[in-house]
Amino acid sequence: MAEIEIDVRGQTCPVPLVECRKALRKAAEGDEVIIVGTHAASKKEIPMACESMGLEVLGIEDKDTEWKIRIKR
Amino acid sequence: MTGKAVLVVQSGDMDKLYSALIIGNGALAMGMEVSMYFTFWGLERLKKGGLEKGPLSKMHFLGLGKWMVKNRMKKANVASLEKLMDDYKELGGKIIACDMTMEIMGIKREDLREDWIDECGAVGTYVYEAKDADISLFI
C-alpha cells in the first residue's frame, strides 16, 4: 500500500479536482491519495467527487487557508 | 463510472471553450463519462494551433478585452485551454468532430488535431448518446 501525495496549492478550478482524479486513476486499490491545496471550493468538491465515485475520505485537515484531504482508493 | 455528460460545443469563443472544458473536466473528475461534440465555430478551435485563437463572446474590443482577461487569468493562475484539453484527454474524455461542419466549412480531417478526436459523427451520434445522459449542454 502506497501513499501518493499531490500538491495543488495555489491552483484554481478545475485543477485540484482534475489532479485528484488523475492521482486516483493511477493509484492501486488500497493506496492512499493525499491532496494538499488552497482552493476553497475544492475542499468541498473533492469529497463530493469521492462520494459520487464510492470512495472513502479518511480525513480532512485545515490549517489557515490550506487544507489536506486523505482518500482511500 | 457513474453517469454520463454530453456537451455540444458550437461556439468558438474563448470564454465558452473554457466553460465547456471546465465542465467536461469536472464531470470526468466526478467519475462521469463525457463526450463533447464540436460543431461550427467550436470545430474551428480543433484546428492545429486554433485552440487559443477564439475571441471573447463579450467585450472583445478588437483583442484588447481578451488580452486583459488573459492577463487576469494568468494572475489568478487559471489553466490554459491547452492544459485543460490535455487533462480532458488524459481522463478519458471523448471528442467527436461534426462531419457536416467539416464539409460546409471545407475543413479536412488533417487540418484538425487528430490526436484529440475520437471519431467523426453526425447528429444521430449526439442524440443516441444524449438520450440516456444525465447532463446534456449546448455551449
Backbone of each chain as ProteinMPNN parsed JSONL, in Angstrom:
{"seq_chain_A": "MAEIEIDVRGQTCPVPLVECRKALRKAAEGDEVIIVGTHAASKKEIPMACESMGLEVLGIEDKDTEWKIRIKR", "coords_chain_A": {"N_chain_A": [[0.836, -1.215, 0.0], [0.632, 2.092, -0.946], [1.428, 5.587, -0.414], [0.247, 8.384, -1.992], [1.125, 11.591, -2.71], [-0.266, 14.685, -3.592], [0.209, 18.013, -4.647], [-1.602, 20.837, -4.846], [-1.515, 23.453, -4.202], [-2.289, 26.885, -4.505], [-3.443, 26.509, -6.95], [-6.28, 26.841, -9.12], [-9.835, 26.35, -9.866], [-10.443, 24.169, -12.638], [-8.409, 22.643, -11.597], [-7.537, 21.405, -9.018], [-9.527, 19.378, -8.607], [-9.246, 17.896, -10.964], [-6.548, 17.044, -10.883], [-6.67, 15.488, -8.624], [-8.375, 13.459, -9.448], [-6.798, 12.351, -11.484], [-4.679, 11.309, -9.969], [-6.057, 9.434, -8.439], [-6.862, 7.661, -10.397], [-4.444, 6.588, -11.146], [-3.593, 5.354, -8.85], [-3.321, 2.29, -6.956], [-5.668, -0.191, -5.801], [-6.432, 0.246, -2.417], [-4.348, 1.959, -1.928], [-3.383, 5.203, -0.584], [-4.45, 8.44, -1.308], [-3.225, 11.611, -0.95], [-4.089, 14.891, -0.834], [-3.112, 18.218, -1.109], [-4.117, 21.548, -0.822], [-5.247, 24.954, -1.646], [-7.481, 26.056, -2.725], [-10.621, 27.092, -2.024], [-13.275, 26.145, -2.733], [-12.756, 23.614, -3.699], [-12.21, 22.119, -1.476], [-14.631, 21.366, -0.56], [-15.627, 20.138, -2.8], [-13.965, 18.017, -3.621], [-14.414, 15.925, -1.681], [-17.111, 15.556, -2.449], [-16.837, 14.54, -5.03], [-15.527, 12.163, -4.403], [-17.523, 10.856, -3.006], [-19.41, 10.479, -5.05], [-18.045, 8.669, -6.545], [-17.899, 6.549, -4.942], [-15.795, 6.347, -3.109], [-13.775, 6.341, -0.137], [-13.371, 9.013, 2.116], [-10.744, 9.65, 4.179], [-9.96, 11.615, 5.907], [-10.113, 15.145, 6.65], [-8.095, 17.868, 6.906], [-7.454, 21.105, 8.268], [-5.515, 24.033, 7.921], [-4.908, 27.249, 8.521], [-5.271, 28.823, 5.481], [-4.947, 26.574, 4.128], [-5.706, 23.232, 3.091], [-5.934, 19.674, 3.668], [-6.591, 16.618, 2.268], [-7.343, 13.252, 2.761], [-7.637, 10.316, 0.944], [-8.997, 7.106, 0.413], [-8.181, 4.722, -1.927]], "CA_chain_A": [[0.0, 0.0, 0.0], [1.469, 3.289, -1.086], [0.811, 6.904, -0.209], [0.55, 9.271, -3.112], [0.803, 12.946, -2.288], [-0.283, 15.682, -4.653], [0.217, 19.383, -4.149], [-2.27, 21.762, -5.774], [-1.587, 24.76, -3.549], [-2.229, 27.993, -5.457], [-4.164, 26.177, -8.185], [-7.705, 27.165, -9.053], [-10.788, 25.493, -10.575], [-10.806, 22.876, -12.07], [-7.167, 21.863, -11.46], [-7.489, 20.487, -7.867], [-10.39, 18.224, -8.875], [-8.677, 17.122, -12.067], [-5.326, 16.39, -10.426], [-7.109, 14.47, -7.685], [-8.897, 12.341, -10.262], [-5.658, 11.725, -12.159], [-3.947, 10.525, -8.973], [-6.889, 8.29, -8.064], [-6.834, 6.694, -11.509], [-3.138, 5.916, -11.173], [-3.39, 4.616, -7.606], [-3.834, 0.923, -6.902], [-6.654, -0.387, -4.753], [-5.824, 0.219, -1.094], [-3.442, 3.11, -1.793], [-3.972, 6.436, -0.074], [-4.109, 9.658, -2.036], [-3.269, 12.772, -0.062], [-4.065, 16.078, -1.684], [-2.959, 19.469, -0.353], [-4.463, 22.678, -1.673], [-5.712, 26.196, -1.036], [-8.702, 26.495, -3.397], [-11.663, 26.837, -1.027], [-14.397, 25.347, -3.234], [-12.323, 22.223, -3.901], [-12.249, 21.417, -0.19], [-15.981, 20.8, -0.512], [-15.96, 19.368, -4.005], [-13.216, 16.751, -3.694], [-15.235, 14.894, -1.008], [-18.311, 15.286, -3.259], [-16.409, 13.655, -6.123], [-15.259, 10.841, -3.806], [-18.816, 10.248, -2.702], [-20.071, 10.023, -6.276], [-17.313, 7.529, -7.087], [-17.918, 5.485, -3.938], [-14.504, 6.254, -2.419], [-13.849, 6.785, 1.247], [-12.495, 10.107, 2.56], [-10.244, 9.249, 5.506], [-9.867, 12.77, 6.791], [-9.896, 16.479, 6.092], [-7.422, 18.738, 7.879], [-7.396, 22.522, 7.912], [-4.513, 24.858, 8.584], [-5.044, 28.568, 7.884], [-6.027, 28.738, 4.228], [-4.584, 25.324, 3.472], [-6.414, 22.021, 3.506], [-5.31, 18.404, 3.273], [-7.628, 15.589, 2.228], [-6.818, 11.884, 2.558], [-8.648, 9.483, 0.284], [-8.623, 5.7, 0.227], [-8.547, 4.226, -3.26]], "C_chain_A": [[0.864, 1.255, 0.0], [0.679, 4.542, -0.723], [1.225, 7.793, -1.368], [0.154, 10.683, -2.7], [0.789, 13.882, -3.492], [-0.501, 17.068, -4.062], [-0.434, 20.29, -5.19], [-2.452, 23.131, -5.107], [-1.426, 25.869, -4.591], [-2.97, 27.735, -6.756], [-5.654, 26.453, -8.006], [-8.531, 26.183, -9.9], [-10.407, 25.346, -12.037], [-9.594, 22.024, -11.697], [-7.148, 20.936, -10.233], [-8.316, 19.214, -8.079], [-9.76, 17.294, -9.903], [-7.428, 16.363, -11.613], [-5.641, 15.269, -9.434], [-7.586, 13.225, -8.436], [-7.768, 11.593, -10.971], [-4.914, 10.807, -11.193], [-4.741, 9.277, -8.59], [-6.907, 7.221, -9.146], [-5.537, 5.896, -11.528], [-2.929, 5.028, -9.951], [-3.945, 3.199, -7.716], [-4.837, 0.824, -5.762], [-5.956, -0.491, -3.394], [-4.837, 1.355, -0.858], [-4.179, 4.298, -1.17], [-3.507, 7.613, -0.913], [-4.289, 10.824, -1.073], [-3.126, 14.011, -0.92], [-4.053, 17.336, -0.814], [-3.268, 20.639, -1.274], [-4.941, 23.882, -0.896], [-7.036, 26.683, -1.633], [-9.915, 26.083, -2.554], [-12.774, 25.915, -1.536], [-14.02, 23.874, -3.372], [-12.339, 21.425, -2.609], [-13.607, 20.741, -0.003], [-16.188, 19.8, -1.647], [-15.181, 18.064, -4.148], [-13.95, 15.647, -2.921], [-16.524, 14.556, -1.766], [-17.983, 14.305, -4.384], [-16.169, 12.243, -5.589], [-16.565, 10.113, -3.533], [-19.458, 9.703, -3.974], [-19.324, 8.848, -6.908], [-17.246, 6.363, -6.092], [-16.591, 5.281, -3.231], [-14.602, 6.877, -1.035], [-12.864, 7.925, 1.517], [-12.066, 9.784, 3.988], [-10.123, 10.428, 6.46], [-9.647, 14.064, 6.046], [-9.267, 17.326, 7.196], [-7.383, 20.16, 7.356], [-6.255, 23.19, 8.633], [-4.476, 26.186, 7.86], [-5.873, 28.441, 6.606], [-5.786, 27.414, 3.512], [-5.44, 24.164, 3.963], [-5.678, 20.787, 2.989], [-6.375, 17.329, 3.359], [-6.966, 14.227, 1.954], [-7.936, 11.009, 2.024], [-8.126, 8.061, 0.149], [-9.109, 5.24, -1.142], [-9.136, 2.823, -3.117]], "O_chain_A": [[1.724, 1.432, 0.863], [-0.552, 4.554, -0.725], [2.409, 7.929, -1.676], [-1.006, 10.944, -2.381], [1.711, 13.875, -4.309], [-1.275, 17.264, -3.125], [0.108, 20.491, -6.277], [-3.398, 23.863, -5.398], [-0.545, 25.805, -5.448], [-3.114, 28.639, -7.578], [-6.209, 26.321, -6.916], [-7.981, 25.301, -10.561], [-10.061, 26.355, -12.652], [-9.727, 20.816, -11.499], [-6.776, 19.772, -10.378], [-7.863, 18.112, -7.77], [-9.743, 16.074, -9.738], [-7.267, 15.182, -11.922], [-4.969, 14.239, -9.408], [-7.237, 12.096, -8.092], [-7.777, 10.365, -11.051], [-4.562, 9.679, -11.538], [-4.173, 8.196, -8.436], [-6.96, 6.026, -8.854], [-5.514, 4.714, -11.87], [-2.173, 4.059, -10.01], [-4.895, 2.937, -8.454], [-4.848, 1.664, -4.863], [-4.992, -1.242, -3.249], [-4.525, 1.678, 0.288], [-5.405, 4.392, -1.216], [-2.317, 7.762, -1.191], [-5.346, 11.002, -0.468], [-2.147, 14.158, -1.651], [-4.873, 17.493, 0.09], [-2.739, 20.715, -2.383], [-5.033, 23.857, 0.331], [-7.647, 27.615, -1.108], [-10.201, 24.897, -2.39], [-13.172, 24.99, -0.827], [-14.858, 22.993, -3.185], [-12.466, 20.201, -2.632], [-13.715, 19.689, 0.627], [-16.833, 18.765, -1.48], [-15.685, 17.105, -4.733], [-14.1, 14.54, -3.439], [-16.981, 13.414, -1.736], [-18.738, 13.371, -4.657], [-16.547, 11.255, -6.22], [-16.697, 8.917, -3.793], [-19.988, 8.592, -3.977], [-19.894, 8.112, -7.714], [-16.624, 5.334, -6.359], [-16.285, 4.17, -2.797], [-15.385, 7.794, -0.79], [-11.68, 7.825, 1.195], [-12.896, 9.659, 4.889], [-10.178, 10.258, 7.678], [-9.072, 14.087, 4.957], [-9.835, 17.481, 8.277], [-7.29, 20.389, 6.15], [-6.041, 22.951, 9.822], [-4.058, 26.25, 6.704], [-7.025, 28.01, 6.64], [-6.338, 27.159, 2.442], [-5.847, 24.131, 5.125], [-4.918, 20.843, 2.023], [-6.995, 17.147, 4.407], [-6.151, 14.082, 1.043], [-9.034, 10.965, 2.578], [-6.962, 7.841, -0.187], [-10.29, 5.353, -1.471], [-9.515, 2.208, -4.113]]}, "seq_chain_B": "MTGKAVLVVQSGDMDKLYSALIIGNGALAMGMEVSMYFTFWGLERLKKGGLEKGPLSKMHFLGLGKWMVKNRMKKANVASLEKLMDDYKELGGKIIACDMTMEIMGIKREDLREDWIDECGAVGTYVYEAKDADISLFI", "coords_chain_B": {"N_chain_B": [[-17.644, 4.075, -13.476], [-19.995, 6.677, -13.027], [-22.805, 7.735, -14.321], [-23.375, 10.045, -17.089], [-22.207, 12.681, -19.223], [-22.963, 14.878, -21.853], [-21.807, 17.221, -24.174], [-22.477, 19.858, -26.395], [-20.384, 21.68, -28.372], [-20.706, 24.473, -29.809], [-19.943, 27.039, -30.077], [-17.061, 29.034, -30.761], [-15.895, 30.806, -29.12], [-13.524, 32.082, -26.773], [-14.108, 32.217, -23.986], [-16.331, 30.578, -23.82], [-15.318, 28.144, -24.598], [-13.672, 27.697, -22.45], [-15.672, 27.348, -20.468], [-16.874, 24.988, -21.439], [-14.742, 23.09, -21.421], [-14.003, 23.137, -18.751], [-16.326, 22.228, -17.478], [-16.484, 19.718, -18.691], [-14.082, 18.51, -17.772], [-14.605, 18.628, -15.031], [-16.816, 16.932, -14.801], [-15.648, 14.503, -15.569], [-13.848, 14.282, -13.474], [-15.576, 13.814, -11.425], [-16.196, 11.266, -11.873], [-17.762, 10.692, -14.056], [-18.776, 9.699, -17.395], [-17.774, 11.301, -20.346], [-18.706, 13.065, -23.3], [-17.825, 15.273, -25.873], [-19.176, 17.248, -28.394], [-18.015, 18.786, -31.164], [-18.994, 21.418, -33.135], [-19.622, 23.673, -35.941], [-18.39, 26.873, -35.129], [-17.082, 26.036, -32.958], [-15.742, 23.766, -33.823], [-13.764, 24.887, -35.396], [-11.871, 25.574, -33.522], [-10.578, 23.26, -33.041], [-8.728, 23.014, -34.934], [-5.295, 22.727, -35.97], [-3.256, 24.447, -33.757], [-5.321, 26.169, -33.151], [-6.731, 26.391, -30.794], [-6.495, 28.429, -28.777], [-7.28, 30.609, -30.168], [-9.784, 31.846, -30.283], [-12.18, 34.608, -30.041], [-13.31, 36.793, -27.321], [-16.637, 36.3, -26.114], [-18.054, 38.498, -25.295], [-17.195, 41.949, -24.892], [-14.821, 41.926, -26.383], [-13.395, 43.822, -27.82], [-11.669, 44.29, -30.152], [-9.598, 42.619, -29.502], [-8.319, 43.722, -27.342], [-9.82, 43.494, -24.989], [-9.766, 40.738, -24.67], [-7.052, 40.347, -24.256], [-6.764, 41.666, -21.817], [-8.41, 40.087, -20.156], [-7.048, 37.668, -20.349], [-4.669, 38.342, -19.065], [-5.625, 38.773, -16.476], [-6.451, 36.212, -15.927], [-4.071, 34.879, -15.904], [-2.882, 35.978, -13.649], [-4.624, 34.982, -11.72], [-3.937, 32.408, -11.887], [-5.158, 30.588, -13.677], [-5.713, 27.659, -15.531], [-4.413, 26.952, -18.842], [-6.206, 26.673, -22.004], [-5.094, 24.697, -23.524], [-3.859, 23.043, -21.574], [-6.149, 22.228, -20.201], [-7.39, 20.765, -22.185], [-5.522, 18.707, -22.596], [-5.685, 17.457, -20.059], [-8.353, 16.684, -20.134], [-8.333, 14.767, -22.168], [-6.525, 12.954, -21.043], [-7.967, 12.032, -18.872], [-9.789, 10.476, -20.106], [-11.821, 11.63, -21.629], [-14.123, 12.026, -24.348], [-13.974, 13.114, -27.762], [-15.912, 14.3, -30.375], [-15.987, 15.087, -33.733], [-17.86, 17.184, -35.829], [-19.174, 15.992, -38.757], [-20.669, 17.273, -40.843], [-20.091, 19.972, -40.474], [-17.399, 19.974, -41.147], [-17.592, 19.505, -43.821], [-19.133, 21.738, -44.832], [-17.569, 23.888, -44.093], [-15.24, 23.415, -45.261], [-13.22, 21.998, -43.963], [-10.581, 19.809, -43.517], [-9.883, 16.504, -42.318], [-7.177, 16.259, -41.702], [-6.532, 18.867, -41.134], [-7.157, 19.205, -38.59], [-6.558, 18.684, -35.016], [-5.815, 15.673, -34.889], [-5.08, 13.865, -32.962], [-6.623, 14.465, -30.805], [-9.181, 13.818, -31.496], [-11.762, 11.468, -31.288], [-13.737, 10.371, -32.862], [-15.54, 10.981, -35.969], [-18.703, 12.389, -36.372], [-22.321, 12.573, -36.735], [-25.52, 14.162, -36.217], [-27.045, 12.059, -35.242], [-25.32, 10.544, -33.666], [-24.897, 12.233, -31.512], [-27.551, 12.48, -30.452], [-28.11, 9.823, -29.863], [-26.287, 9.302, -27.809], [-26.98, 11.28, -25.996], [-29.536, 10.687, -25.17], [-29.648, 8.953, -23.015], [-28.191, 10.334, -21.178], [-27.089, 12.069, -18.197], [-26.448, 14.677, -17.984], [-26.791, 17.212, -20.341], [-25.591, 19.546, -22.5], [-25.634, 22.609, -24.376], [-23.3, 24.574, -25.778]], "CA_chain_B": [[-18.255, 5.32, -13.972], [-21.353, 6.933, -12.57], [-23.474, 8.756, -15.098], [-22.8, 10.485, -18.363], [-22.447, 14.074, -19.64], [-22.647, 15.167, -23.254], [-21.777, 18.662, -24.408], [-22.317, 20.326, -27.769], [-19.582, 22.904, -28.366], [-20.999, 25.111, -31.082], [-19.258, 28.327, -30.088], [-15.596, 29.003, -30.735], [-15.423, 31.884, -28.24], [-12.578, 31.609, -25.765], [-14.756, 32.042, -22.679], [-17.244, 29.429, -23.868], [-14.482, 26.938, -24.596], [-13.312, 27.485, -21.042], [-16.825, 26.746, -19.784], [-17.075, 23.614, -21.901], [-13.666, 22.202, -20.967], [-14.042, 23.037, -17.286], [-17.43, 21.321, -17.133], [-16.073, 18.383, -19.137], [-13.093, 18.0, -16.818], [-15.277, 18.47, -13.742], [-17.643, 15.722, -14.868], [-14.717, 13.357, -15.546], [-13.287, 14.209, -12.121], [-16.631, 13.269, -10.569], [-16.367, 9.868, -12.234], [-18.719, 10.507, -15.149], [-18.298, 9.505, -18.762], [-18.059, 12.586, -21.013], [-18.47, 13.253, -24.733], [-18.017, 16.639, -26.361], [-19.399, 17.314, -29.847], [-17.586, 20.087, -31.676], [-19.611, 21.779, -34.411], [-19.463, 25.061, -36.388], [-17.229, 27.672, -34.714], [-16.373, 25.209, -31.985], [-14.844, 22.868, -34.559], [-12.607, 25.705, -35.816], [-10.874, 25.591, -32.44], [-9.849, 21.982, -33.027], [-7.677, 23.066, -35.958], [-3.949, 22.793, -35.388], [-2.91, 25.781, -33.262], [-6.506, 27.018, -33.129], [-7.465, 26.329, -29.522], [-6.482, 29.691, -28.026], [-7.496, 31.713, -31.115], [-11.128, 32.405, -30.277], [-12.4, 35.899, -29.394], [-14.24, 36.777, -26.183], [-18.01, 36.437, -26.607], [-18.441, 39.883, -24.991], [-16.089, 42.845, -24.53], [-13.574, 41.511, -27.041], [-12.751, 45.109, -28.153], [-10.576, 44.092, -31.117], [-8.492, 41.862, -28.908], [-7.851, 44.355, -26.1], [-10.553, 42.874, -23.882], [-9.257, 39.377, -24.496], [-5.715, 40.485, -23.677], [-6.947, 41.997, -20.398], [-8.941, 38.909, -19.457], [-5.967, 36.672, -20.27], [-3.769, 38.794, -18.003], [-6.269, 38.499, -15.182], [-6.464, 34.756, -15.746], [-2.704, 34.487, -15.566], [-2.696, 36.363, -12.244], [-5.421, 34.077, -10.882], [-3.379, 31.069, -12.103], [-6.133, 29.739, -14.374], [-5.041, 26.773, -16.501], [-4.636, 27.289, -20.255], [-7.105, 25.753, -22.709], [-4.241, 23.581, -23.937], [-3.725, 22.117, -20.436], [-7.463, 21.641, -19.918], [-7.635, 19.758, -23.213], [-4.659, 17.558, -22.278], [-6.285, 16.786, -18.901], [-9.611, 16.081, -20.589], [-7.995, 13.54, -22.899], [-5.884, 12.009, -20.121], [-9.002, 11.443, -18.015], [-10.652, 9.613, -20.909], [-12.904, 12.373, -22.28], [-14.246, 11.743, -25.781], [-14.26, 14.261, -28.639], [-16.487, 13.944, -31.671], [-15.975, 16.208, -34.672], [-19.057, 17.169, -36.678], [-18.965, 15.695, -40.176], [-21.275, 18.25, -41.736], [-19.326, 21.216, -40.353], [-16.169, 19.8, -41.899], [-17.936, 19.638, -45.233], [-19.557, 23.087, -45.249], [-16.529, 24.879, -43.848], [-14.048, 22.998, -46.001], [-12.162, 21.573, -43.048], [-10.188, 18.411, -43.732], [-9.501, 15.817, -41.079], [-5.761, 16.53, -41.389], [-6.387, 20.242, -40.63], [-7.533, 19.179, -37.171], [-5.696, 17.945, -34.097], [-6.388, 14.325, -34.959], [-4.788, 13.134, -31.721], [-7.677, 14.757, -29.832], [-10.505, 13.41, -31.974], [-12.029, 10.037, -31.182], [-14.49, 9.977, -34.047], [-16.335, 11.998, -36.648], [-20.076, 11.919, -36.254], [-23.386, 13.491, -37.096], [-26.494, 14.414, -35.161], [-27.505, 10.802, -34.662], [-24.381, 10.135, -32.617], [-25.195, 13.065, -30.341], [-28.86, 12.13, -29.886], [-28.008, 8.477, -29.314], [-25.578, 9.362, -26.524], [-27.635, 12.219, -25.08], [-30.852, 10.233, -24.704], [-29.553, 8.368, -21.666], [-27.202, 11.094, -20.41], [-27.616, 12.782, -17.034], [-26.228, 16.104, -18.248], [-26.616, 17.49, -21.762], [-25.492, 21.004, -22.611], [-25.312, 23.232, -25.664], [-22.486, 25.73, -25.423]], "C_chain_B": [[-19.683, 5.465, -13.45], [-21.945, 8.071, -13.387], [-22.697, 9.227, -16.314], [-23.16, 11.94, -18.643], [-22.106, 14.209, -21.11], [-22.772, 16.664, -23.492], [-21.645, 18.938, -25.904], [-21.532, 21.628, -27.693], [-19.73, 23.55, -29.732], [-20.238, 26.414, -31.22], [-17.743, 28.144, -30.064], [-15.028, 30.104, -29.865], [-14.563, 31.323, -27.125], [-13.269, 31.293, -24.438], [-15.676, 30.821, -22.676], [-16.478, 28.113, -23.935], [-14.002, 26.631, -23.19], [-14.455, 26.806, -20.302], [-16.953, 25.278, -20.144], [-16.003, 22.684, -21.331], [-13.632, 22.07, -19.451], [-15.172, 22.095, -16.859], [-17.077, 19.888, -17.512], [-15.099, 17.746, -18.162], [-13.725, 17.739, -15.459], [-16.095, 17.195, -13.72], [-16.763, 14.47, -14.847], [-14.163, 13.16, -14.144], [-14.299, 13.639, -11.135], [-16.941, 11.812, -10.924], [-17.347, 9.613, -13.36], [-18.0, 10.198, -16.465], [-18.658, 10.789, -19.518], [-17.767, 12.523, -22.508], [-18.704, 14.712, -25.074], [-18.115, 16.619, -27.88], [-19.031, 18.695, -30.334], [-18.22, 20.334, -33.041], [-19.329, 23.249, -34.708], [-18.219, 25.747, -35.838], [-16.422, 26.939, -33.643], [-15.338, 24.324, -32.691], [-13.589, 23.609, -35.053], [-11.484, 25.684, -34.779], [-10.102, 24.28, -32.341], [-8.814, 21.913, -34.14], [-6.326, 23.158, -35.27], [-3.625, 24.233, -35.001], [-4.107, 26.701, -33.068], [-7.188, 27.177, -31.782], [-7.575, 27.684, -28.819], [-6.888, 30.876, -28.908], [-8.845, 32.41, -31.006], [-11.226, 33.76, -29.59], [-13.204, 35.718, -28.108], [-15.647, 36.948, -26.727], [-18.541, 37.844, -26.349], [-17.183, 40.66, -24.631], [-14.761, 42.432, -25.15], [-12.725, 42.747, -27.393], [-11.501, 44.933, -29.008], [-9.355, 43.408, -30.488], [-7.998, 42.445, -27.591], [-8.514, 43.715, -24.876], [-10.027, 41.479, -23.592], [-7.881, 39.408, -23.819], [-5.821, 40.764, -22.173], [-7.428, 40.789, -19.6], [-7.854, 37.851, -19.289], [-4.955, 37.044, -19.178], [-4.331, 38.496, -16.623], [-6.261, 37.005, -14.884], [-5.085, 34.26, -15.326], [-2.44, 34.789, -14.088], [-3.432, 35.402, -11.314], [-4.961, 32.625, -11.038], [-4.396, 30.096, -12.708], [-5.387, 28.923, -15.442], [-5.338, 27.217, -17.93], [-5.606, 26.285, -20.878], [-6.355, 24.493, -23.14], [-4.104, 22.539, -22.799], [-5.062, 21.43, -20.132], [-7.786, 20.541, -20.932], [-6.793, 18.512, -22.951], [-5.232, 16.751, -21.111], [-7.544, 16.029, -19.311], [-9.347, 14.746, -21.292], [-7.394, 12.492, -21.963], [-6.913, 11.302, -19.238], [-10.03, 10.631, -18.813], [-11.843, 10.304, -21.543], [-12.907, 12.127, -23.782], [-14.529, 13.024, -26.557], [-14.769, 13.749, -29.982], [-16.53, 15.196, -32.54], [-17.163, 16.08, -35.618], [-18.674, 17.061, -38.146], [-19.434, 16.811, -41.091], [-20.525, 19.569, -41.688], [-18.053, 21.125, -41.186], [-16.432, 20.012, -43.385], [-18.245, 21.084, -45.605], [-18.466, 24.12, -45.025], [-15.207, 24.492, -44.494], [-12.886, 22.614, -45.106], [-11.853, 20.103, -43.316], [-9.741, 17.811, -42.407], [-8.049, 16.145, -40.689], [-5.509, 17.975, -40.97], [-6.558, 20.264, -39.113], [-6.497, 18.444, -36.329], [-6.248, 16.52, -33.968], [-6.144, 13.507, -33.694], [-5.852, 13.386, -30.648], [-8.994, 14.069, -30.192], [-10.675, 11.888, -31.926], [-12.81, 9.537, -32.381], [-15.138, 11.173, -34.705], [-17.764, 11.485, -36.603], [-21.063, 12.979, -36.693], [-24.389, 13.55, -35.951], [-26.963, 13.127, -34.473], [-26.628, 10.338, -33.511], [-24.663, 10.918, -31.342], [-26.5, 12.604, -29.667], [-28.798, 10.761, -29.205], [-27.339, 8.497, -27.938], [-26.315, 10.216, -25.508], [-28.912, 11.642, -24.479], [-30.794, 9.539, -23.344], [-28.491, 9.073, -20.822], [-27.878, 11.805, -19.244], [-27.466, 14.286, -17.21], [-26.066, 16.25, -19.752], [-26.657, 18.998, -21.947], [-25.139, 21.437, -24.02], [-24.572, 24.523, -25.366], [-22.048, 26.477, -26.677]], "O_chain_B": [[-20.463, 4.513, -13.436], [-21.62, 9.238, -13.164], [-21.542, 8.863, -16.532], [-24.269, 12.383, -18.344], [-21.075, 13.709, -21.563], [-23.736, 17.293, -23.055], [-20.817, 18.339, -26.591], [-21.957, 22.574, -27.03], [-19.005, 23.238, -30.676], [-19.923, 26.849, -32.328], [-17.22, 27.225, -29.433], [-13.817, 30.326, -29.858], [-14.825, 30.241, -26.599], [-13.044, 30.239, -23.843], [-15.791, 30.119, -21.671], [-16.922, 27.096, -23.402], [-13.929, 25.473, -22.781], [-14.251, 25.817, -19.599], [-17.121, 24.426, -19.272], [-16.321, 21.612, -20.817], [-13.274, 21.017, -18.923], [-14.983, 21.26, -15.975], [-17.337, 18.956, -16.751], [-15.262, 16.591, -17.771], [-13.415, 16.742, -14.808], [-16.073, 16.457, -12.736], [-17.094, 13.49, -14.181], [-14.021, 12.031, -13.674], [-13.919, 13.049, -10.124], [-17.84, 11.202, -10.345], [-17.73, 8.47, -13.607], [-16.796, 10.41, -16.613], [-19.757, 11.312, -19.335], [-16.735, 12.005, -22.935], [-19.673, 15.316, -24.615], [-17.263, 16.056, -28.567], [-19.668, 19.678, -29.955], [-18.016, 19.567, -33.982], [-18.856, 23.985, -33.842], [-17.107, 25.265, -36.051], [-15.233, 27.196, -33.455], [-14.213, 24.158, -32.218], [-12.501, 23.037, -35.119], [-10.304, 25.767, -35.12], [-9.092, 24.199, -31.642], [-8.111, 20.914, -34.292], [-6.225, 23.611, -34.129], [-3.713, 25.135, -35.833], [-3.93, 27.898, -32.842], [-8.104, 27.986, -31.63], [-8.643, 28.039, -28.322], [-6.849, 32.021, -28.457], [-9.026, 33.477, -31.592], [-10.462, 34.048, -28.67], [-13.717, 34.632, -27.835], [-15.841, 37.668, -27.706], [-19.387, 38.333, -27.099], [-16.218, 40.088, -24.124], [-13.706, 42.567, -24.53], [-11.5, 42.721, -27.28], [-10.414, 45.373, -28.635], [-8.222, 43.618, -30.919], [-7.338, 41.758, -26.811], [-7.862, 43.434, -23.87], [-9.863, 41.085, -22.438], [-7.59, 38.605, -22.932], [-5.087, 40.195, -21.365], [-6.923, 40.504, -18.514], [-7.743, 37.218, -18.239], [-4.452, 36.178, -18.462], [-3.624, 38.034, -15.727], [-6.087, 36.586, -13.739], [-4.953, 33.349, -14.508], [-1.857, 33.977, -13.369], [-2.925, 35.05, -10.248], [-5.515, 31.722, -10.411], [-4.481, 28.936, -12.305], [-4.537, 29.45, -16.159], [-6.393, 27.792, -18.198], [-5.805, 25.19, -20.352], [-6.895, 23.387, -23.125], [-4.216, 21.334, -23.025], [-5.114, 20.234, -19.847], [-8.378, 19.518, -20.586], [-7.287, 17.39, -23.069], [-5.266, 15.522, -21.157], [-7.771, 14.893, -18.895], [-10.027, 13.747, -21.055], [-7.702, 11.304, -22.063], [-6.756, 10.129, -18.9], [-11.021, 10.158, -18.257], [-12.79, 9.635, -21.957], [-11.854, 12.031, -24.413], [-15.235, 13.91, -26.074], [-14.156, 12.898, -30.627], [-17.047, 16.234, -32.128], [-17.437, 15.001, -36.143], [-17.963, 17.902, -38.697], [-18.714, 17.244, -41.99], [-20.336, 20.219, -42.716], [-17.673, 22.087, -41.853], [-15.628, 20.603, -44.106], [-17.694, 21.608, -46.573], [-18.444, 25.141, -45.712], [-14.188, 25.154, -44.299], [-11.724, 22.861, -45.429], [-12.751, 19.261, -43.338], [-9.286, 18.513, -41.503], [-7.731, 16.291, -39.509], [-4.417, 18.301, -40.505], [-6.157, 21.216, -38.443], [-5.674, 17.688, -36.845], [-7.031, 16.212, -33.07], [-6.893, 12.579, -33.387], [-5.97, 12.616, -29.696], [-9.814, 13.775, -29.323], [-9.854, 11.134, -32.446], [-12.585, 8.427, -32.864], [-15.276, 12.237, -34.101], [-18.009, 10.291, -36.775], [-20.7, 14.119, -36.983], [-24.132, 13.049, -34.856], [-27.241, 13.117, -33.274], [-27.117, 9.81, -32.513], [-24.67, 10.363, -30.243], [-26.534, 12.37, -28.459], [-29.352, 10.562, -28.124], [-27.768, 7.799, -27.019], [-26.29, 9.931, -24.31], [-29.329, 12.057, -23.398], [-31.778, 9.537, -22.605], [-27.955, 8.497, -19.875], [-29.071, 12.106, -19.287], [-28.242, 15.07, -16.665], [-25.302, 15.511, -20.374], [-27.64, 19.649, -21.593], [-24.445, 20.734, -24.755], [-25.129, 25.451, -24.78], [-21.35, 27.486, -26.582]]}, "name": "protein", "num_of_chains": 2, "seq": "MAEIEIDVRGQTCPVPLVECRKALRKAAEGDEVIIVGTHAASKKEIPMACESMGLEVLGIEDKDTEWKIRIKRMTGKAVLVVQSGDMDKLYSALIIGNGALAMGMEVSMYFTFWGLERLKKGGLEKGPLSKMHFLGLGKWMVKNRMKKANVASLEKLMDDYKELGGKIIACDMTMEIMGIKREDLREDWIDECGAVGTYVYEAKDADISLFI"}
